[in-house]
Amino acid sequence: MNNKTLSILSYITIIGWLIAFVKSKDLNPKSDLVTYHLRQGFGFFILSIIINIALTIVVSIVPALSFLNYISLILLILWVFGVINAVNEQKKPIPVFGKIFEDKFDFLG
């Protein structure tokens, strides 16, 4: 697989991320683009899980706050930005949260 495909795959569920991670180990030389998108995708996956668990707890306790579920729609839009950056082979962070993940997850480098 080429770098562009692996970059895109790093955003497509955790299984896609795992496939991209394993295949990126075979690349010689290492691709900064793939590593960058692996970090962004992994960070976004973790962030999405945390936010969705928190929203589920809050909405189950206070059903009047069910409008907070629209935050998941915002996460979907941010995810699309990440995929678009991978398609265009750009090393741009996901809006709002992407800068946090740029220097994290050293096991990917």
PyMOL commands that set and color helices and strands:
alter all, ss='L'
color gray80, all
select helices_A, chain A and resi 3-9+13-25+32-61+63-87+98-101+106-108
alter helices_A, ss='H'
color red, helices_A
deselect
rebuild
show_as cartoon
